Amino acid sequence: MARPIRVALDAMGGDHGLRETVAGAAQLTREDNPVHVLLVGDEPQITAALSQQRYDAARLQVVHAAGVCVGMAEDARAALAARPDCSIKVAAALVASGEAQALVSAGHTGATILTAAQTFGRLPGVRRAALAAVHPTEQKHGPKGDPFALMLDVGATVGASAEELVGFAIMGSAYAQIISENERPRVALLSNGAEPNKGTPEIVAAHKLLAALPGLHFYGNVEGLDIPRGTVDVIVCDGFLGNVVLKMLEGVTEVVTDIAKDAYARSTLWKIGMKMLSGDLHQLREMTDWKQYGGAPVLGFDQVVIKAHGRSNARAIRNAVRVAAKAVDRGLVPRITAGMAAAAGPAPTSGPGSAR
Amino acid sequence: MARPIRVALDAMGGDHGLRETVAGAAQLTREDNPVHVLLVGDEPQITAALSQQRYDAARLQVVHAAGVCVGMAEDARAALAARPDCSIKVAAALVASGEAQALVSAGHTGATILTAAQTFGRLPGVRRAALAAVHPTEQKHGPKGDPFALMLDVGATVGASAEELVGFAIMGSAYAQIISENERPRVALLSNGAEPNKGTPEIVAAHKLLAALPGLHFYGNVEGLDIPRGTVDVIVCDGFLGNVVLKMLEGVTEVVTDIAKDAYARSTLWKIGMKMLSGDLHQLREMTDWKQYGGAPVLGFDQVVIKAHGRSNARAIRNAVRVAAKAVDRGLVPRITAGMAAAAGPAPTSGPGSAR
């Protein structure tokens, strides 16, 4: 990353409020990178929180937003309409006006996506934006051996047409190329069987379209087994299925941790055993540590949007901002635009070689 | 179980062939229970396998079926049409004619369901049969503290209407009452949020119907997190979603086991540590041991059908036959019939008290 990249961070979002968002932003400015953070939210509170932190003042700016955040239990649409000056809306406006180049929030997911839809434009050919999520897998991905795979849509909307699933495939492939530096990510549809005729009518139709699409490494269908295995780099599904699957993965992690803790508390042998195993157990724990993932991208808009986990601590916030800056630096939006254009066929004015 | 209960077991089905089916049947006859097994398949092969076993000949009968089983890679419909004398069809015919009272197979799932559909009748009010599966959960279920919850449909068909989802709820509740001896099983729809308006149009409509249904303990919607937690006793979803979710659960189990094995092989500390932990690790292992589940019921037909896992060993086969006998003994089919009738409203000829 050569040039300075400015990221607008919703300082009020997330379960831990601005304690963690401010600490994450401050941490980032102490590291060697060209990222500038615009911390958006209640200025007196942010200033007070910043006074507890070491940070590079030249790379951190506070932008006041008066309105309170959208609560987790609130209806996002009504809350946003009632509070035009809330931090997520002010942060998005900074991106739309060019004062920042990416939006990061750990706040309400629906409010983040809705604000993006109200503030940014959808890219040409994108019928529906998607929320993508990274999840840990047994197999590694790409040349860097990334232990995470991407899945989308995981809940931006319920349901998806065949054409929308194709759009998700193109956007997910572009994101894996940019962030995992994986030049030819394998992309698959999540279905109830590997055969091309398996699945809902939408999936069967999307399979045909993807198989005929140049410039995309389409693997075919994968099944539920392949999610934790990590058979492919990008899994495509509709937002309803993706939401159920992603929450289930979180639940499985919780349950395994609970059982281990419970056994640990009861047994002296466990305590001794766990100590002896701690090196190797680290591998298991890492697989389920979403804090290092760096947030979930909202794909399909003409700006970079990263939704950090609601439970993000300072490190997770820092990672999400870094991912957003990387997506800007490496050209995520132009990459998606090119992918959608290639899928639509060569433009009337371009030669046969231009739409790879 | 007082009276003798006769179960037709497809001896040729399952990945291990008749070695395990014959051993499972033999084991069952050595135990104190009223179950008689009709072992259906190639008589010379079964007789040879039986000669290796101790069994009670008064409770075990061999019924010859000449045709080979449906292969896992075959199209079930074509294979069944070509082999009217294959073991699954002969076994089902024994049940239809009254010579046996339940059908058990560890063979091809599609062939088992299709044979049931071709041989048995659907119960009044049942629009679509469902394949149910038990899965391990953190929370226990019912008065016996059953560590498994039920999910259906897990792949009998793709998709389900609101009315079909209601049918699945009634059938799943009846099965939990019969097999887990759980008088008031909590039944929920799997969705992308707890609110009644969350989910696909089919789920939203089913939620309304179930909330108004007497005689069923409807919990509302649950999310992906609730599957491993075991928040409810019966989870209802369409066959596509259920298939993806169930296979994912299998995949997660595989991955955790693989990582543990891999670490074990590499590290002496692990070997010592694992030995010390073996008592407590047993709890984790048990949670993922489908061999004790006793098979997956196919619900909605006028006969009891249990699909045992393809990888069933003798113990799993024995458990599946025992579950089938229990379902007969405790009246699964009449229970489902009564539930469907109650959902349809009081019959014209019955008084208000008859449709509980």
Contacts between the chains, C-beta under 8 A, distances in Angstrom:
chain1	res1	chain2	res2	distance
A	137	B	255	8.0
A	138	B	255	4.6
A	138	B	258	6.4
A	138	B	259	7.1
A	155	B	192	6.1
A	158	B	192	6.7
A	158	B	199	6.9
A	158	B	200	6.0
A	159	B	200	6.5
A	190	B	244	6.2
A	191	B	240	7.9
A	191	B	244	7.6
A	192	B	155	6.1
A	192	B	158	6.7
A	192	B	239	7.5
A	192	B	240	5.4
A	192	B	243	4.0
A	192	B	244	6.2
A	199	B	158	6.9
A	199	B	240	6.8
A	200	B	158	6.0
A	200	B	159	6.5
A	200	B	240	6.0
A	223	B	243	7.7
A	223	B	244	7.0
A	223	B	247	4.9
A	224	B	243	7.0
A	224	B	244	4.3
A	224	B	245	6.3
A	224	B	246	6.7
A	224	B	247	3.1
A	224	B	248	3.5
A	224	B	249	7.5
A	224	B	250	7.4
A	224	B	251	6.1
A	225	B	247	4.7
A	225	B	248	6.8
A	225	B	250	5.9
A	225	B	251	3.8
A	225	B	254	7.3
A	226	B	251	6.9
A	227	B	248	5.2
A	227	B	251	6.2
A	228	B	248	6.8
A	228	B	251	4.4
A	228	B	252	4.8
A	228	B	254	7.4
A	228	B	255	4.5
A	229	B	251	5.7
A	229	B	254	7.4
A	229	B	255	6.4
A	239	B	192	7.6
A	240	B	191	7.9
A	240	B	192	5.4
A	240	B	199	6.8
A	240	B	200	6.0
A	241	B	241	6.2
A	241	B	244	6.5
A	243	B	192	4.0
A	243	B	223	7.7
A	243	B	224	7.0
A	244	B	190	6.2
A	244	B	191	7.6
A	244	B	192	6.2
A	244	B	223	7.0
A	244	B	224	4.3
A	244	B	241	6.5
A	244	B	245	6.8
A	245	B	224	6.3
A	245	B	244	6.8
A	245	B	245	7.1
A	245	B	248	6.4
A	246	B	224	6.7
A	247	B	223	4.9
A	247	B	224	3.1
A	247	B	225	4.7
A	248	B	224	3.5
A	248	B	225	6.8
A	248	B	227	5.2
A	248	B	228	6.8
A	248	B	245	6.4
A	248	B	248	6.6
A	248	B	249	7.9
A	249	B	224	7.5
A	249	B	248	7.9
A	249	B	252	7.7
A	250	B	224	7.4
A	250	B	225	5.9
A	251	B	224	6.1
A	251	B	225	3.8
A	251	B	226	6.9
A	251	B	227	6.2
A	251	B	228	4.4
A	251	B	229	5.7
A	252	B	228	4.8
A	252	B	249	7.7
A	252	B	252	5.2
A	254	B	225	7.3
A	254	B	228	7.4
A	254	B	229	7.4
A	255	B	137	7.9
A	255	B	138	4.5
A	255	B	228	4.5
A	255	B	229	6.4
A	256	B	256	6.9
A	256	B	284	7.6
A	258	B	138	6.4
A	259	B	138	7.1
A	259	B	283	6.5
A	259	B	284	5.9
A	259	B	287	7.4
A	260	B	284	7.9
A	263	B	280	4.2
A	263	B	283	6.7
A	266	B	280	7.6
A	267	B	279	7.7
A	267	B	280	5.6
A	269	B	276	5.0
A	269	B	277	6.4
A	269	B	279	7.3
A	269	B	280	7.2
A	270	B	277	6.1
A	270	B	280	5.6
A	272	B	276	6.5
A	273	B	273	4.4
A	273	B	274	7.7
A	273	B	276	4.5
A	273	B	277	4.4
A	274	B	273	7.8
A	276	B	269	5.0
A	276	B	272	6.5
A	276	B	273	4.3
A	276	B	276	7.8
A	277	B	263	7.9
A	277	B	269	6.6
A	277	B	270	6.2
A	277	B	273	4.5
A	279	B	267	7.7
A	279	B	269	7.4
A	280	B	263	4.0
A	280	B	266	7.7
A	280	B	267	5.7
A	280	B	269	7.5
A	280	B	270	5.7
A	283	B	259	6.3
A	283	B	263	6.8
A	284	B	256	7.4
A	284	B	259	5.8
A	284	B	260	7.8
A	287	B	259	7.5
